[in-house]
Amino acid sequence: MRLKSKNLTGVVQPLSYVDKMLRQQGFSPTGGDDPTYHVEIYDSATSSSYFLRIPANFTSRPTDTGEMTVKLGHPYLEAKLYLNTTIDDLLIIPKEIREAAEHKLAEIGDYLSRPSCARAAFPQSH
């Protein structure tokens, strides 16, 4: 399920800053040519788990210091698959889980969408 996140989707920042910020928020990167970050959200009411994923694509333009930058894609939420998972389990994501995911995305978006955030986090040495 694709989630709305106006202040996160399309953000371009240095990979090291994105990686650090998302790891601090509990996300882990997955391998591949372009990283996707994910965090597991557990719903104690239904004893189900979901993955909140944020894809990132390397851009062709590095920073002034030559560091690679990434552009964040549309975040999405999906049910964690278990052996006894049914199609209905995959299609129905509780409203509370969606809201929790959107809240987390809004918080991350606030940090990552500021143009000066990467420079403040990584001051240049002279």
N, C-alpha and C positions, 0 to 999 in steps of 0.2 A: 504494500500500500504506500503510494507516494504521499509525502507530507509537504505541507506548505511551509516555506521558511524564506520570506522575502529578504531578510537581512543576512542570510547565509549562502543561499544559492548564487553562484556566480562570483563569489569573493575570490580574489587572487592575492595570495600572501606567500612569503617564503616557506618552503617545506618544513624547515626546522621549527619555525614558529607554530605552524599548524599542527605539526606532530606533537610538540610540547604541550600546546593548549588542549588538544584532544586527549592526550594521555592523562593530563591532570584531571580531566572530566570523566575518566574511567574507560575511555575508548582504547581499543587495540587495533593496530594496523594488520591488514591481511596482505599477503604477497601479491605478486603480479607486476605487470608493467606499470600500471597506475594503482596507487594505494587506495584501498577502501577501509575506512575506519568503522568499527562496530562496537556496540556495548549491548550487553544482555540486560533486559528488563524483566523482572520476575513479578508475576501477578499472584499474590498469595490467595486471593479470593477464588481463583480458578485453578491454582497450582500449575499455571502455564508460564512459559518463558517466550520472550519475543526478542528479536534483534533489531536495534536501531542502527542503520547503516548510513554513512556519509561517504559517497564516492569523491575521489579527487583525481584530477587529470593534470599531468605535467604540462606547463605552458612552454612556448618556444622562447619566451623572453626571461632571462635571468635577472636578478637584482643587480644593483650597482656594484655589489661585491662579488658578483659571479655566481651567487647561490641560485639553485633551481627554485622556481615558484610553481605552485599548484593552484588550479581553479576548482572550487568546490562545486559538485553537482547537486542534483535534487536528492535530498535525504529520503529514505524509505524505511518502512517498518514491516517486518515479516514474522510469522510465527516460527518458533523453533520446532524443527521436525523431530518427532519421536516415532518409534516403531508403530504405535497404535494411533497415530495422527490420522484424522479423517479430513476430507475436503472441506467440510463445514468448519473444522478447527482452523484451517488455513485462511478461510475467507472472513471469519468474524473476529475482529480485534476489538476488545472492549473499549468503550469511550474513554474510560479512565486511563488506559494505557496510551491511547492516542494523545490525550491531553498532557500526560506526563512527558511523552516524547517531544511534543511541540514546545513545552515549557523549557526542556533541556536544550532544544535547538535554538530557541530565542535567546537563552543565556549565552550559548556559544557564539551565536551570531553577533551579539553585542560586543563581545571581545574581538572577534575576527574581522568585523566589518569596518572598524575604525582604521583609516588610512595610516595613522601614525603609530598604531599599536606595535607593529613589528620593529619599527625604529626605536621605540621606547624600550622594548624588551631586549633588543640587541644593539646597544649603543656602539657607534663606530669608534675605534681607537685611532688616535692621531699620532 
